[in-house]
Structures are given as C-alpha cells and as structure tokens.
Amino acid sequence: MRILGVDPGLRRTGFGVIELDRGQVRYIASGAIVVPADQPMSERLRTILANLREVVRQYEPDISALEKVFVNTNPASTLLLGQARGTAMCALADAGLAVHEYTALQIKKSVVGTGRATKHQVQTMVQHLLRLNGLPPPDPADALACAICHAHTGQLSERVLAIDAQTGATVNLPRHRKTLRRGRVIGHG
Amino acid sequence: MRILGVDPGLRRTGFGVIELDRGQVRYIASGAIVVPADQPMSERLRTILANLREVVRQYEPDISALEKVFVNTNPASTLLLGQARGTAMCALADAGLAVHEYTALQIKKSVVGTGRATKHQVQTMVQHLLRLNGLPPPDPADALACAICHAHTGQLSERVLAIDAQTGATVNLPRHRKTLRRGRVIGHG
C-alpha cells in the first residue's frame, strides 16, 4: 500500500510518499510545493492543486494522510492556512484518494513515541524509520511523518482485528492502540 | 462579457452568472451548491470543486468574482470557511478563470449604494437590477451581487479611461469611482 502524506501551507506544501509492505515502511519520494508569495491568491492555490495532482499522477498512492491543524493565532493567518488546506484536501479527494486526518499529537506519538517531540526529533525519526541518508527538510519530514502515522495506525487496526478473529474475543481497540503507541514504534524499532 | 460571482461556504456555496452587454447587466443563471454536513471534509470540498467546475463548463463565464471575507469569530469556523473558500478559488483558477475579489463593503456600495445595506436590501436590489420575477434566495443573491459589483467596477474603469482619452486630462480614478458608487447604480436606475 502506497501512502501519500501532505503537510499543507500557503508558501510551502510538503509531501511524502511511502510504501507499507509486510509491516515495513519504505521511502518512495518526498518534496515541497513552493509557491511564490507575489502571485494572486487564486494563482497560488491553483499551483498547489496542479502540483498535488501531478504528485498523485506520478507516484500513484492508494490513500492519503493530512495533518489536522489547530489554530489560535490571528484570524487572517487562519483563513489563509484554511485556504491552502482546503485546496490540498480537495485536490487529493478529486484525484480519487480517501483523505485521513491526524493531529500533530497523534503524528508525534506515532513517529517519535511522545506527543512533546520537537521538529528536529520528528526529522531524525523519519530519517531513521525510512533509512534515509540525510536529515529530511522540515516540510517533507512532516509530510512523511504523517504518512508513517497512517501506516502505523492502519497496521495496528489490522493486528487487532487479526487477534479478534483468532480468539473470538471482543478487543478494546482504543485502549490497545494507546498502549502500543506509548511504546516503541512497531516493526521499526 | 460573462461574469460568474461566487459566495463560498462549507454548507452552501452560492453562484450567479450574469452577462454585461453595452452597459446593461442581464441574468443568466444562479443557484447554490449545498453540501451535506455528514460527509467527511475532503468529500465535502470535492463536491464544491466538482460542482463549480460543472457550473463553469455549463455557463462558460469569461471571468469570476469572489467575496473577500473578514473574519473575527472563532478560529475553528475561520479555518473551515478558509477551506471552503480555498476550494472555490482553486476551482475557478483551475478552470482558467481570473478571480477578482471584492469586500462586502464594496459589493453593498456597488449594488445598493451604501455599505450599510442589509441582506434583504441586497436581495431586493439584485432582483431589481436583473429584472427577476421573485426575490433571489440569500446565497445566490450574494453571488449575483458580487458579479454585478465586478460589472460596475469594470464599467467605471472603462468610462474613466474613455474620458481620459477624450480630454487628455489625468483622471483621479479612485475619487471618481467613489463619487459614482455613492450615487445610484449606473445604467440600471
């Protein structure tokens, strides 16, 4: 399964593609869509839409994952971020992909093991988990982390369902997940 | 010249198409894209994108106009509105249309003659200016008002430029515009 992670922003939209194969994540590609600030807003958004469409065409992901944002800064910035985010979401949906959303807390817990991880810790763990030669830049790293988070979440669900099928017992999925998340990342320790 | 006005929202996105022909505005079509609230966000945005694309395909506008929003409510609503607005903007730009933005103040001044106009006054003036049989619903009315605002703004620029060419004098465009906007709407009194 190929997962496309996206970290949307008006100036820089990070993207990262990974493959999940028998419990192992593998790096496929990553980058950032950089949009000049001197263009009209509609043109900037069109650039994000067109480039994400191109990323999907080129790397053919099966599913996508997006960071859920919480905002409490000034309303004008929130509106601009919302516009970029809406563009990314509709681009992915328009390309036929389901869009899963994860909070920064979920992503950090899944990738680093703690919700209080720094940006640098996320970059370092992404480099480690995907066996990259160098530290990925912040935007692609966040996008890759989001994709990894989706891979882990999906894996956990599958494992829990498998246990359920074997034992016939009712499994408390949320609690089970929490325990696993707090420990080391599964399959890439 | 055909103008598509759009009033974006997550639940209801109003649209209105008018034609500007020798200083007269003519009604072509209007409506609202209504999105069920129980769908995932990406699906809701995809619906807005797909339907606006269809509106452009069907009515073939030459240009588009969008209401500029100012937000000071809660950040979560602002983000959601931004997402809907970003989707509408990139849909229009992706369909090859230039997107002009007007503030609510500009639209009300242009259509009603005062920036303090109520929603009902906007609906009434849109009905009057476009010679509609009934009062248009709020969302299509706002979209049509936005399109009418663009028509007036474009007309004024053309007139001022015409005067300039005849007299050879330097025309103070902003002041001229302001005076005309405060009076009755030109060409449809």
Interface residues (C-beta under 8 A of the other chain):
Chain A: P40 M41 S42 E43 L45 R46 I48 L49 A50 V69 V71 N72 T73 P75 A76 T78 L79 L80 L81 G82 Q83 A84 R85 G86 T87 M89 C90 A91 L92 A93 D94 A98 V99 E101
Chain B: P40 M41 S42 E43 L45 R46 I48 L49 A50 V69 V71 N72 T73 P75 A76 T78 L79 L80 L81 G82 Q83 A84 R85 G86 T87 M89 C90 A91 L92 A93 D94 A98 V99 E101
